């Protein structure tokens, strides 16, 4: 039976016209196979939002809540005296200072504990390669003593706090300007306390990926040999997956998309010709398979193709930064000083938050900034300190 089916398929491929072959391939791929395979992929155009979004969002919240409890138990089991000094008297100069900026949120998720526990574990795993890395907590809660998770972590890590309990509240201070001022405070305190060569400023809902330190080591030791990278204002470690499609304003992605088609077009056309016994691909066949592969990559989701770059640190993309967002940012020390000075001269508001403010500086000050792809942190904070949601969703 299988032998007869194979013979029939071979005769059909030889006798049918290429138009029928390619039309059938297109219909089967985009009408049947891709929707069946990708309907649960959150960042794919084939994602069935009506079917999956609510249960997936609820599942994510429950899992994240459990991870928060696991992080709480992680630190409760390893309480020890804090021998680190956050006063600036320590003569040790770290290569990389990981500063976690944190504010009190919902206690049941323990966001800052999740982030701190992952960094602590990865630092232990990294061993001698990360001996010159340090962690610092920057507590920007209006009443620092009310942040329970920081009180737990203060016995393990150095902490700096921005205490505003004695200050008269400024009625003109909106939440976006406050967030910017807190960001500048943590950046400047990082420089003051340890004077590191690099600062990784991480928000308290940005959990690091397993390979973060190997990628950062490669970035600092190898890629920073290029002056245009070494002198950049900042490096983003995260860009929202929903904004990582090829069909976006960023010109570098369009070039990448065209390059994908130029590579896969001839490869797939050659494979097709061998399968049907044709002498060689024509330009029309190459063009078809180029467009076919480009459409498939865009509709399935560029984000999933980027995941292949995690195989080795050298495969990570370093491309010009786009506007959104700031869960994890790497600043060389000199750039951190420039960035804090720039931000002090700007006032944030609705529609002009700190990420937009930082991005606006690139053109205004003639600076460069870059983003690493794929992301080096996972954004887990569905409950925002700025935009309160009673029923948050993954998208």
PEPENOR-V48913 format. One line per field, one symbol per residue. ss: DSSP state (~ for helix, > for strand, _ for the rest). A space follows every 10 residues. Layout:
ss=???
This chain:
ss=_~~~~~~~~~ ~~~~~__~~~ ~~~~~~~~~~ ~~~~~~~~__ ________~~ ~~~~~~~~~~ ~~~~~~~~~~ ~~~~~~____ __________ _____>>>>> >>________ ~~~~~~~~~~ ~~~~~~~~~~ __>>>>>>>_ ___~~~_~~~ ~~~____>>> >_________ ____~~~~~~ ~~~~~~~~~~ ~~~~___>>> >>>__>>>__ _~~~~~~~~~ ~_~~~_~~~~ ___>>>____ ~~~_______ ~~~~~~~~~~ ~~~~~~~~~~ ~~~~~~____ __~~~~~~~~ ~~~~~~~~~~ _~~~~~~~~~ ~_~~~_>>>> _______>>> >>~~~~~~~~ ~~~~____>_ _>_~~~~~~~ ~~~~~___>> >>>___>>>_ __________ _____
